[in-house]
Amino acid sequence: MTNIVNYAKNPSFEVNVTDDWSAVVSGSKNLTAGGVRGGACVQLIAGAGQTATYCVTGVSVPNGATVTASAWAQCGADPTAGAKIRLYIFDDPGWGQTALATATSACVSGFEYITCSRTNTSGGALTFKCLLDNEFKDSATPVYFDACQLELTLAASAYTDGAQGEGHSWAGAAHNSVSTWTEPASVGFVTVIPYMMV
């Protein structure tokens, strides 16, 4: 039984920041060391406008189902005035049904976990995607994102990718495919109680 499916195909940016992630709208997108999972993360450096990248494939969400996105974010400047670090869920095409999570000042001293959920109420299936957003718009400030997850659940599950150890796997290429975590089957033990004659 599969317990967690992460539909973000390159969720921790271990090899590159291009597989299954769009080009940025403004500013720049770079691979950099650090993060919370593995040894790398994505750096979005603010441009003069919105600096964002989104997962290209996303996940098909039936009507009435809920999708949840989560990620870890860090920045050297306080993002709270104007909600400058954001995680979105949107449907494609149309950019509707938007859900939003914003980082707080906690992201200044380390990576902060942010998550949001959205239920599809359109009447039909939609493809939902998550977007990572740097809204500093000063052509200078970097924001770091790592361990992104997109899943068909009511709330965020523990982070999953195929490199996380026992029970985790990739559906295809490592760091470029859907990943799953399946709870390992429990090993049964039988306790033998010696029979003693008295």
C-alpha positions as CSV (number, residue, x, y, z in Angstrom):
1,M,0.0,0.0,0.0
2,T,1.4,3.4,-1.0
3,N,1.1,5.9,1.8
4,I,2.5,9.1,0.3
5,V,2.9,10.2,-3.4
6,N,4.8,13.4,-4.2
7,Y,3.9,14.6,-7.7
8,A,6.6,17.3,-7.7
9,K,9.1,15.5,-10.0
10,N,12.3,17.4,-9.0
11,P,11.4,18.2,-5.4
12,S,14.7,18.9,-3.8
13,F,16.8,20.2,-6.7
14,E,19.7,17.8,-6.2
15,V,20.8,17.7,-9.8
16,N,19.4,20.8,-11.4
17,V,16.7,23.5,-11.1
18,T,15.3,23.0,-14.6
19,D,13.8,19.4,-14.8
20,D,10.0,19.9,-14.4
21,W,10.4,23.5,-13.2
22,S,9.6,26.5,-15.5
23,A,11.9,29.3,-16.3
24,V,11.6,32.3,-13.9
25,V,9.4,35.2,-14.8
26,S,12.0,37.8,-13.6
27,G,15.3,37.7,-11.9
28,S,17.3,34.4,-11.9
29,K,17.1,30.8,-10.8
30,N,20.2,29.0,-9.6
31,L,21.2,25.7,-8.0
32,T,23.0,26.2,-4.7
33,A,24.3,24.2,-1.8
34,G,22.3,23.8,1.4
35,G,18.6,23.2,2.1
36,V,16.8,20.7,4.4
37,R,16.9,17.5,2.2
38,G,20.0,16.4,0.3
39,G,22.8,18.8,-0.4
40,A,21.2,21.4,-2.7
41,C,18.2,23.7,-3.1
42,V,17.0,26.3,-5.5
43,Q,17.8,30.0,-5.2
44,L,15.5,32.6,-6.7
45,I,17.1,36.0,-6.9
46,A,14.6,38.9,-7.1
47,G,14.2,40.8,-10.3
48,A,12.3,44.0,-10.9
49,G,9.1,42.1,-10.9
50,Q,7.7,38.8,-9.6
51,T,10.5,36.1,-9.6
52,A,8.8,32.7,-9.7
53,T,9.1,29.2,-11.0
54,Y,6.4,26.4,-11.0
55,C,6.3,22.6,-11.4
56,V,5.5,22.0,-15.1
57,T,3.7,18.7,-14.9
58,G,1.6,19.1,-11.8
59,V,-1.1,16.6,-10.9
60,S,-4.6,15.9,-12.2
61,V,-7.2,16.6,-9.5
62,P,-10.7,15.1,-9.8
63,N,-13.6,17.3,-8.9
64,G,-14.1,17.4,-5.2
65,A,-10.6,16.2,-4.4
66,T,-8.0,18.3,-2.5
67,V,-4.4,18.9,-3.4
68,T,-1.8,20.1,-0.9
69,A,1.6,21.8,-1.6
70,S,4.4,22.3,0.9
71,A,8.0,23.5,0.8
72,W,10.7,24.9,3.0
73,A,11.8,28.6,2.4
74,Q,14.6,30.7,3.7
75,C,15.6,34.4,3.2
76,G,18.1,36.8,4.7
77,A,15.5,39.6,4.8
78,D,12.2,39.7,6.6
79,P,9.5,38.9,4.0
80,T,6.4,39.8,6.1
81,A,5.8,43.3,4.8
82,G,3.9,42.6,1.6
83,A,4.1,38.7,1.9
84,K,7.3,38.5,-0.2
85,I,7.9,34.8,0.0
86,R,4.9,32.7,-1.2
87,L,3.9,29.2,-2.2
88,Y,0.9,29.0,-4.6
89,I,-1.4,26.3,-5.9
90,F,-3.0,27.1,-9.2
91,D,-4.9,25.3,-11.9
92,D,-3.6,25.1,-15.5
93,P,-4.9,26.4,-17.8
94,G,-6.4,29.5,-16.3
95,W,-4.4,30.3,-13.1
96,G,-7.6,30.0,-11.1
97,Q,-8.5,28.1,-7.9
98,T,-5.5,29.7,-6.3
99,A,-4.4,28.8,-2.8
100,L,-1.6,30.6,-1.0
101,A,0.9,30.2,1.9
102,T,3.4,32.9,2.9
103,A,6.6,32.8,4.9
104,T,7.0,34.7,8.2
105,S,10.1,36.3,9.8
106,A,11.1,32.8,11.0
107,C,12.6,32.2,7.6
108,V,15.4,34.7,8.4
109,S,17.1,32.5,10.9
110,G,16.6,29.2,9.0
111,F,14.4,27.3,6.7
112,E,10.6,27.7,7.5
113,Y,8.0,25.1,6.5
114,I,5.0,26.5,4.6
115,T,2.0,24.7,3.2
116,C,-1.4,25.3,1.6
117,S,-4.3,23.2,0.3
118,R,-7.0,23.7,-2.3
119,T,-10.1,21.7,-3.2
120,N,-11.2,21.4,-6.8
121,T,-14.7,22.8,-7.0
122,S,-14.8,23.4,-10.8
123,G,-17.1,20.5,-11.6
124,G,-14.5,18.6,-13.6
125,A,-10.9,17.4,-13.4
126,L,-8.2,20.1,-13.3
127,T,-4.4,20.0,-13.4
128,F,-3.0,21.7,-10.3
129,K,0.5,23.0,-10.0
130,C,2.6,24.6,-7.2
131,L,4.6,27.9,-7.7
132,L,7.5,29.2,-5.7
133,D,7.5,33.0,-5.5
134,N,10.1,35.7,-4.6
135,E,8.2,39.1,-4.4
136,F,11.0,41.3,-3.1
137,K,11.3,43.0,-6.6
138,D,14.6,44.7,-5.7
139,S,16.9,43.0,-8.2
140,A,19.0,41.7,-5.3
141,T,17.3,39.6,-2.6
142,P,17.7,35.8,-2.8
143,V,15.1,33.4,-1.5
144,Y,15.8,29.6,-1.1
145,F,13.3,26.8,-1.5
146,D,13.8,23.1,-0.9
147,A,11.9,19.8,-0.3
148,C,8.8,20.7,-2.3
149,Q,5.8,18.4,-2.2
150,L,2.6,18.3,-4.3
151,E,0.1,15.6,-3.2
152,L,-3.6,14.6,-3.4
153,T,-4.3,14.9,0.4
154,L,-6.3,17.1,2.7
155,A,-3.1,18.2,4.6
156,A,0.6,17.9,4.1
157,S,2.4,14.6,4.7
158,A,6.0,14.0,5.7
159,Y,8.4,14.9,2.9
160,T,8.9,12.1,0.3
161,D,11.3,11.6,-2.5
162,G,13.0,8.5,-3.9
163,A,16.3,9.2,-2.2
164,Q,15.0,9.2,1.4
165,G,15.7,5.6,2.3
166,E,13.7,2.5,3.1
167,G,10.2,2.5,1.6
168,H,10.9,5.5,-0.7
169,S,11.2,5.1,-4.5
170,W,11.1,7.0,-7.8
171,A,8.6,6.1,-10.5
172,G,11.3,6.8,-13.2
173,A,14.5,8.8,-13.3
174,A,15.9,9.8,-9.9
175,H,15.1,13.5,-9.1
176,N,13.0,13.7,-12.3
177,S,9.9,11.6,-11.6
178,V,7.0,11.1,-9.2
179,S,8.2,9.6,-5.9
180,T,6.4,7.5,-3.3
181,W,6.8,6.3,0.2
182,T,5.3,2.9,1.0
183,E,5.2,1.7,4.6
184,P,7.4,-1.4,4.9
185,A,5.5,-4.5,5.8
186,S,5.9,-5.3,9.4
187,V,7.8,-8.4,10.4
188,G,5.8,-10.8,12.5
189,F,7.3,-12.4,15.6
190,V,6.1,-15.5,17.3
191,T,6.9,-15.8,21.0
192,V,7.5,-19.4,22.1
193,I,6.7,-20.2,25.7
194,P,8.3,-23.4,26.8
195,Y,6.0,-26.0,28.2
196,M,7.1,-27.2,31.6
197,M,5.9,-30.3,33.2
198,V,5.4,-30.2,37.0
